[in-house]
Structure formats: structure tokens, C-alpha cells
């Protein structure tokens, strides 16, 4: 591993880790694992009370990325306004696709899941697994919107909710 190539991530940066959502890099540390010294990002996920260590040379390879730009956020909001596209496949296959989109870390894909699984008050009740996927996607979307706009999750949740409700009207 070359020390000359400086990483794009620094301590105190907020990053998106595909499988866990928005976290903050606390530090960069060196640790010896199986006789090899590795440089690791220490990422804290405050909401989940979890700390993750990611090798610096593998970070971009596994899909870790910086927060989305405000431009991508507005594209995600536009995606939410769209009409739900629910395929006629079996639920297990659709659930698998939704899970992949959520874990891709791609904000637009996550917004698609929220859009497709959102139910207004007058629609039929969601199944347990539908609700679980919807809430996971909504949480990821809200956290990233909050992190980009300055950190207020309640405000971000309200913003996302307004877009979803305006679509239903």
C-alpha cells in the first residue's frame, strides 16, 4: 500500500457505508492484523451505537462514499414524487431487490424503495416485512438528507414526509 496516495476521506468527515448508512469517521488508525499492519478508518454510527473499522485501501472498493451533493438530494426528492413502480413479481423476489437497493448505498435507489413501499392512509395495510424494508429505506434516506442539510433529522423526516404526502394528494 502506497502512503503517497492520500485518501479522499478525513477524520470528522461524514461518509455513507453501503450496508449501514451515514456514519462519521472518528479517526484513522494503524492496527496489526495477522502480522500485517493495516491503516483503518474508524467510523462511528451514532444512531446504531456501532463502530466500524474499514481498511483505507478498500474503502472506495466496497462502496464507501462521501455524502451526496444537494443536487443528488433534489433528484432523490424528485424520485419520491414519482408514481410507485411495483413489479408483479413474487414478494420474495421484490423484497430481495428492495434489500439490494437499500444496501447499495445509492441514494436514488433508496428513494425508489421509499416511493414504491410508501402507503397513504387510505391504502391497504403493509405486511410486516414490507414495513421493515420501508422503514429501513426511509431511515437511510432521512439520515443522509439530514447530514447534507446540516444534521437535523426531525426536519429532514418532515421534508421527506411532505414530499410523499404531496404525491398522494
C-alpha positions in Angstrom: 0.0 0.0 0.0 1.5 3.3 -1.0 1.5 6.1 1.5 1.8 8.8 -1.3 -1.8 8.4 -2.4 -3.8 10.4 0.2 -7.3 9.2 0.8 -10.3 11.3 -0.1 -11.7 10.7 3.4 -10.5 12.5 6.5 -11.4 12.4 10.2 -14.7 14.2 11.1 -16.0 13.6 7.5 -19.5 12.1 7.2 -19.5 9.1 4.9 -22.0 6.6 3.6 -21.2 3.0 4.1 -23.5 0.9 1.9 -24.6 -1.7 4.4 -25.1 0.8 7.4 -25.9 4.2 6.0 -24.4 7.5 7.3 -21.5 7.4 9.7 -18.7 9.8 10.8 -15.0 9.0 10.5 -13.7 9.3 14.0 -10.0 8.6 13.3 -7.6 6.8 11.0 -5.5 4.3 12.9 -3.0 1.6 12.2 -3.6 -1.9 13.5 -1.7 -5.1 13.2 -3.9 -7.9 12.0 -2.4 -11.4 11.3 1.1 -9.9 11.1 0.1 -7.2 8.6 -0.1 -3.6 9.5 -3.3 -2.1 8.2 -4.4 1.5 8.1 -8.1 1.7 9.1 -10.9 4.2 9.1 -12.7 4.1 12.4 -16.3 5.0 11.5 -18.9 5.7 14.2 -22.6 5.2 13.6 -24.0 7.2 16.5 -27.6 6.1 16.0 -26.8 2.4 15.9 -24.2 2.7 18.7 -21.8 0.9 16.4 -18.1 1.4 15.4 -16.8 0.0 12.2 -13.2 -0.3 11.1 -12.6 -0.3 7.3 -9.2 -0.7 5.7 -8.3 2.6 4.0 -7.2 0.8 0.8 -10.6 -1.0 0.4 -12.9 1.9 1.3 -13.9 3.0 -2.2 -13.8 -0.6 -3.5 -16.5 -1.6 -1.1 -18.7 1.4 -2.0 -17.9 3.8 0.9 -18.6 7.3 -0.4 -18.9 10.9 0.7 -22.3 12.4 1.4 -24.4 13.1 -1.7 -24.4 16.6 -3.2 -27.5 18.8 -2.7 -28.1 18.1 -6.4 -28.4 14.4 -5.8 -30.7 15.1 -2.8 -33.1 17.0 -5.0 -33.0 14.2 -7.6 -33.9 11.8 -4.8 -36.8 14.1 -3.8 -38.0 14.2 -7.4 -37.8 10.3 -7.4 -40.1 10.3 -4.3 -42.7 12.4 -6.2 -42.9 9.8 -9.0 -45.5 7.1 -9.3 -44.8 3.9 -7.4 -43.5 1.2 -9.8 -44.4 -2.1 -8.2 -43.5 -5.1 -10.3 -45.8 -8.1 -10.5 -43.1 -10.5 -9.3 -43.4 -12.6 -6.2 -43.0 -10.7 -2.9 -39.8 -12.6 -2.0 -38.1 -11.6 -5.3 -39.2 -7.9 -4.9 -38.1 -7.9 -1.2 -34.7 -9.1 -2.3 -34.5 -6.3 -4.9 -35.5 -3.7 -2.4 -32.9 -5.1 0.1 -30.2 -4.8 -2.6 -31.2 -1.2 -3.4 -31.1 -0.3 0.3 -27.7 -1.8 0.8 -26.3 -0.4 -2.4 -25.8 2.9 -0.6 -27.2 4.7 -3.8 -29.5 7.5 -2.6 -31.7 7.4 -5.7 -32.2 3.6 -5.4 -33.1 4.1 -1.7 -35.6 6.8 -2.7 -37.1 4.4 -5.2 -37.7 1.9 -2.4 -39.3 4.5 -0.2 -41.5 5.6 -3.1 -42.6 2.1 -4.0 -43.4 1.0 -0.5 -45.0 4.2 0.8 -48.7 3.8 1.8 -51.0 6.7 2.3 -53.7 6.4 5.0 -56.4 5.2 2.6 -54.4 2.3 1.1 -54.2 -1.2 2.4 -52.1 -2.1 5.4 -48.4 -3.1 4.8 -47.2 -6.6 5.8 -44.5 -6.8 8.5 -41.7 -7.3 6.0 -42.9 -4.5 3.8 -42.9 -2.2 6.7 -39.5 -3.3 7.8 -38.0 -2.6 4.4 -39.9 0.7 4.1 -38.6 1.9 7.5 -35.0 0.9 6.8 -35.1 2.8 3.4 -36.8 5.8 4.9 -34.3 5.9 7.8 -31.3 5.8 5.4 -32.8 8.5 3.2 -33.7 10.7 6.1 -30.2 10.4 7.7 -28.4 11.3 4.5 -30.8 14.3 3.8 -30.2 15.4 7.4 -26.4 15.1 7.2 -26.2 17.0 3.9 -28.5 19.8 5.1 -26.8 20.3 8.4 -27.8 17.5 10.8 -31.4 18.0 11.9 -33.1 14.5 11.4 -36.5 15.7 12.5 -36.5 18.4 9.9 -35.3 16.0 7.2 -38.0 13.5 8.1 -40.6 16.2 7.8 -39.2 17.3 4.5 -39.3 13.7 3.1 -42.8 13.1 4.5 -44.1 16.3 2.9 -42.9 15.1 -0.5 -44.6 11.8 0.0 -47.9 13.3 1.2 -47.9 15.8 -1.7 -47.5 13.0 -4.1 -50.6 11.2 -2.7 -52.7 14.3 -3.0 
